[in-house]
Amino acid sequence: VFLFLAIVYAADVAPTFVTGSAIKNQSTVNSMMYVNFSSNWTDDTTLKNWTFETNQSGTLVNSTFVAFGTAASGSNISSYVMLINGNPGFNVSWRFIVHDNQTNFAATPYQYFVIIDNQPPLWIAGSIQKNQTTIYPNTQVNFTANWTDNTTLNSWTFEINKTGLWVNSTPVVFSTGNNMSSQVYLVDSNTNVNVTWRFWVNDSSNNWN
């Protein structure tokens, strides 16, 4: 007589993240901002380690593995701080991938956010000029300024005060490859009048300077 004894163990399951816990600490993310990403996990045995995966340039990149319970992570929290240096307008994807001590793994669904552009156009030092050194009444003067931007320059408006009132030109769209605002204006003020002028410029994200 032979007696066979079979012991059946419950199958170990993969880690599970707490619903709604995959979050970042910034609701609006600007370029060159540090953001803390985190998620909360449970497991039927023991959580082992996690890695952070993100795409902010067109290629998925993974961090090194971090053990749960280390200084970089709580007992069941994955947390990663990252500098967002992708281009404004890019739709960034991110997630955490987690392993337990039985080599099971799971991941949060991909999360997404768009990098916001909050940097206004910048005028180049020494580039704000006029083509006349001495100006007489009824002189056509060409006013210019050179600009840079981290995205795309959109349009410029010329503003001048030669009578005590500010007057704006109609907006002019920057042409492709051109970063100069240029306005020819008839200065028909009386002599000894202090004329004030400037350019307003916006970019494709409607930041103004």
Kinemage of the C-alpha trace (Angstrom):
@kinemage 1
@onewidth
@group {chain A} dominant
@subgroup {mainchain}
@vectorlist {calphas} color= white
{ca val a 1} P 0.000 0.000 0.000
{ca phe a 2} L 1.414 3.276 -1.061
{ca leu a 3} L 0.260 6.563 0.400
{ca phe a 4} L 0.726 9.680 -1.694
{ca leu a 5} L 0.552 13.049 -0.001
{ca ala a 6} L 0.209 16.184 -2.102
{ca ile a 7} L 0.658 19.597 -0.520
{ca val a 8} L -0.894 22.408 -2.521
{ca tyr a 9} L 0.407 25.912 -1.904
{ca ala a 10} L -1.518 29.019 -2.799
{ca ala a 11} L -0.085 30.706 -5.880
{ca asp a 12} L 1.864 33.868 -5.134
{ca val a 13} L 0.359 36.909 -6.821
{ca ala a 14} L 2.017 39.962 -8.322
{ca pro a 15} L 2.253 43.263 -6.430
{ca thr a 16} L -0.734 45.584 -6.634
{ca phe a 17} L -0.660 49.357 -6.592
{ca val a 18} L -3.270 51.232 -4.594
{ca thr a 19} L -5.837 52.751 -6.951
{ca gly a 20} L -5.257 56.460 -7.426
{ca ser a 21} L -1.836 56.417 -5.764
{ca ala a 22} L 0.221 56.942 -8.942
{ca ile a 23} L 0.673 60.703 -8.582
{ca lys a 24} L 3.123 63.564 -9.054
{ca asn a 25} L 3.587 66.521 -6.697
{ca gln a 26} L 3.107 69.178 -9.401
{ca ser a 27} L -0.224 69.706 -11.127
{ca thr a 28} L 1.412 71.870 -13.820
{ca val a 29} L 4.867 70.864 -15.000
{ca asn a 30} L 7.189 73.429 -16.564
{ca ser a 31} L 10.427 72.721 -18.361
{ca met a 32} L 13.471 72.466 -16.006
{ca met a 33} L 11.258 71.693 -12.986
{ca tyr a 34} L 11.951 68.918 -10.452
{ca val a 35} L 8.941 66.641 -9.988
{ca asn a 36} L 8.377 63.917 -7.369
{ca phe a 37} L 6.525 60.860 -8.717
{ca ser a 38} L 5.164 58.234 -6.329
{ca ser a 39} L 2.856 55.246 -5.961
{ca asn a 40} L 1.683 53.015 -3.101
{ca trp a 41} L 1.872 49.196 -3.285
{ca thr a 42} L 0.700 46.026 -1.564
{ca asp a 43} L 1.763 42.386 -1.959
{ca asp a 44} L 0.744 39.034 -0.483
{ca thr a 45} L 4.368 38.284 0.437
{ca thr a 46} L 7.102 40.939 0.443
{ca leu a 47} L 7.755 43.856 -1.882
{ca lys a 48} L 11.319 43.752 -3.180
{ca asn a 49} L 12.243 46.657 -5.477
{ca trp a 50} L 11.011 49.136 -8.042
{ca thr a 51} L 12.213 51.088 -11.073
{ca phe a 52} L 10.850 54.306 -12.590
{ca glu a 53} L 10.213 54.454 -16.333
{ca thr a 54} L 9.640 57.671 -18.257
{ca asn a 55} L 9.652 59.099 -21.744
{ca gln a 56} L 10.248 62.835 -22.040
{ca ser a 57} L 12.283 62.845 -25.259
{ca gly a 58} L 10.810 60.128 -27.470
{ca thr a 59} L 12.670 57.211 -25.827
{ca leu a 60} L 11.654 55.205 -22.753
{ca val a 61} L 14.305 55.382 -20.000
{ca asn a 62} L 14.404 53.328 -16.790
{ca ser a 63} L 16.004 54.308 -13.508
{ca thr a 64} L 18.149 51.869 -11.534
{ca phe a 65} L 16.321 49.472 -9.196
{ca val a 66} L 15.590 50.735 -5.689
{ca ala a 67} L 14.826 48.350 -2.831
{ca phe a 68} L 11.673 48.940 -0.821
{ca gly a 69} L 12.415 50.078 2.730
{ca thr a 70} L 15.583 51.998 1.817
{ca ala a 71} L 16.103 55.708 2.407
{ca ala a 72} L 14.793 56.326 -1.099
{ca ser a 73} L 11.555 54.480 -0.478
{ca gly a 74} L 9.111 53.761 2.306
{ca ser a 75} L 8.055 50.231 3.203
{ca asn a 76} L 5.476 50.168 0.405
{ca ile a 77} L 5.934 53.471 -1.462
{ca ser a 78} L 7.906 53.961 -4.665
{ca ser a 79} L 9.078 57.554 -4.961
{ca tyr a 80} L 11.309 59.152 -7.608
{ca val a 81} L 12.386 62.800 -8.095
{ca met a 82} L 13.269 63.779 -11.660
{ca leu a 83} L 14.311 66.924 -13.518
{ca ile a 84} L 11.916 67.523 -16.403
{ca asn a 85} L 14.107 68.808 -19.228
{ca gly a 86} L 12.065 67.780 -22.256
{ca asn a 87} L 10.799 70.273 -24.797
{ca pro a 88} L 7.677 72.308 -23.972
{ca gly a 89} L 4.586 70.780 -25.528
{ca phe a 90} L 5.891 67.202 -25.261
{ca asn a 91} L 3.439 64.656 -23.812
{ca val a 92} L 5.470 62.791 -21.155
{ca ser a 93} L 4.584 59.232 -20.145
{ca trp a 94} L 5.678 57.624 -16.862
{ca arg a 95} L 5.065 54.594 -14.651
{ca phe a 96} L 6.553 52.463 -11.858
{ca ile a 97} L 7.509 48.793 -12.319
{ca val a 98} L 7.586 46.773 -9.065
{ca his a 99} L 8.896 43.300 -8.141
{ca asp a 100} L 8.211 41.173 -5.082
{ca asn a 101} L 10.512 38.587 -3.494
{ca gln a 102} L 8.943 35.815 -5.598
{ca thr a 103} L 10.043 37.512 -8.883
{ca asn a 104} L 6.484 38.547 -9.700
{ca phe a 105} L 6.198 42.034 -11.122
{ca ala a 106} L 3.535 44.577 -11.971
{ca ala a 107} L 3.384 48.151 -13.220
{ca thr a 108} L 1.133 51.137 -12.844
{ca pro a 109} L -0.720 52.148 -15.997
{ca tyr a 110} L 1.144 54.778 -17.976
{ca gln a 111} L 0.465 58.270 -16.662
{ca tyr a 112} L 0.766 61.389 -18.850
{ca phe a 113} L 1.349 65.125 -18.605
{ca val a 114} L 2.320 67.861 -21.062
{ca ile a 115} L 5.377 70.018 -20.392
{ca ile a 116} L 4.243 73.637 -20.178
{ca asp a 117} L 6.196 76.551 -21.646
{ca asn a 118} L 6.281 79.500 -19.232
{ca gln a 119} L 9.435 81.219 -20.518
{ca pro a 120} L 8.761 84.500 -22.348
{ca pro a 121} L 10.768 85.674 -25.351
{ca leu a 122} L 14.038 87.393 -24.449
{ca trp a 123} L 15.502 90.422 -26.190
{ca ile a 124} L 19.219 90.229 -26.919
{ca ala a 125} L 21.351 92.740 -25.011
{ca gly a 126} L 22.518 95.595 -27.218
{ca ser a 127} L 20.096 94.753 -30.032
{ca ile a 128} L 17.412 97.363 -29.270
{ca gln a 129} L 18.366 100.061 -31.754
{ca lys a 130} L 17.225 102.761 -34.142
{ca asn a 131} L 18.956 103.635 -37.411
{ca gln a 132} L 19.236 107.347 -36.632
{ca thr a 133} L 21.514 108.827 -33.964
{ca thr a 134} L 20.111 112.350 -34.183
{ca ile a 135} L 16.425 112.643 -35.042
{ca tyr a 136} L 14.772 115.756 -36.427
{ca pro a 137} L 11.023 116.383 -36.756
{ca asn a 138} L 9.350 114.437 -39.580
{ca thr a 139} L 12.080 111.817 -39.831
{ca gln a 140} L 11.440 108.211 -40.865
{ca val a 141} L 13.154 106.062 -38.257
{ca asn a 142} L 13.667 102.283 -38.310
{ca phe a 143} L 13.386 100.755 -34.837
{ca thr a 144} L 14.650 97.179 -34.366
{ca ala a 145} L 15.278 94.509 -31.712
{ca asn a 146} L 16.549 90.924 -31.830
{ca trp a 147} L 14.853 88.134 -29.859
{ca thr a 148} L 15.301 84.535 -28.709
{ca asp a 149} L 12.831 82.005 -27.325
{ca asn a 150} L 12.907 78.402 -26.103
{ca thr a 151} L 10.043 77.486 -28.459
{ca thr a 152} L 8.918 79.661 -31.383
{ca leu a 153} L 8.540 83.422 -31.690
{ca asn a 154} L 5.026 84.338 -32.772
{ca ser a 155} L 4.451 88.070 -33.302
{ca trp a 156} L 5.554 91.560 -32.311
{ca thr a 157} L 3.847 94.907 -31.744
{ca phe a 158} L 5.580 98.285 -31.817
{ca glu a 159} L 4.595 100.834 -29.150
{ca ile a 160} L 5.584 104.502 -29.178
{ca asn a 161} L 4.818 107.658 -27.202
{ca lys a 162} L 5.680 110.899 -28.996
{ca thr a 163} L 2.763 113.103 -27.947
{ca gly a 164} L 2.037 112.015 -24.356
{ca leu a 165} L -0.103 109.066 -25.478
{ca trp a 166} L 1.011 105.486 -26.174
{ca val a 167} L 0.197 104.240 -29.682
{ca asn a 168} L 0.460 100.581 -30.762
{ca ser a 169} L 1.050 99.249 -34.241
{ca thr a 170} L -0.866 96.241 -35.525
{ca pro a 171} L 0.785 92.903 -34.586
{ca val a 172} L 3.261 91.491 -37.112
{ca val a 173} L 3.980 87.748 -37.338
{ca phe a 174} L 7.633 86.703 -37.273
{ca ser a 175} L 8.636 85.081 -40.558
{ca thr a 176} L 10.320 81.663 -40.522
{ca gly a 177} L 13.947 81.902 -39.461
{ca asn a 178} L 13.628 85.588 -38.546
{ca asn a 179} L 14.032 86.785 -34.953
{ca met a 180} L 14.080 90.543 -35.540
{ca ser a 181} L 11.216 92.931 -34.851
{ca ser a 182} L 11.496 95.959 -37.120
{ca gln a 183} L 9.249 99.000 -37.446
{ca val a 184} L 9.722 102.064 -39.678
{ca tyr a 185} L 7.915 105.015 -38.089
{ca leu a 186} L 7.492 108.678 -38.955
{ca val a 187} L 8.594 110.693 -35.920
{ca asp a 188} L 6.665 113.918 -36.482
{ca ser a 189} L 7.000 115.282 -32.938
{ca asn a 190} L 8.073 118.815 -32.141
{ca thr a 191} L 11.682 119.514 -31.270
{ca asn a 192} L 12.927 118.729 -27.752
{ca val a 193} L 10.222 116.119 -27.196
{ca asn a 194} L 11.377 112.983 -25.360
{ca val a 195} L 10.061 110.085 -27.461
{ca thr a 196} L 9.634 106.693 -25.756
{ca trp a 197} L 9.338 103.425 -27.640
{ca arg a 198} L 9.475 99.645 -27.222
{ca phe a 199} L 8.442 96.299 -28.735
{ca trp a 200} L 6.017 93.775 -27.308
{ca val a 201} L 6.733 90.154 -28.380
{ca asn a 202} L 4.929 86.869 -27.724
{ca asp a 203} L 5.801 83.263 -28.481
{ca ser a 204} L 3.795 80.260 -29.653
{ca ser a 205} L 2.729 79.581 -26.025
{ca asn a 206} L 1.502 83.204 -25.714
{ca asn a 207} L 4.193 84.236 -23.220
{ca trp a 208} L 4.864 87.982 -23.508
{ca asn a 209} L 7.856 90.265 -22.973
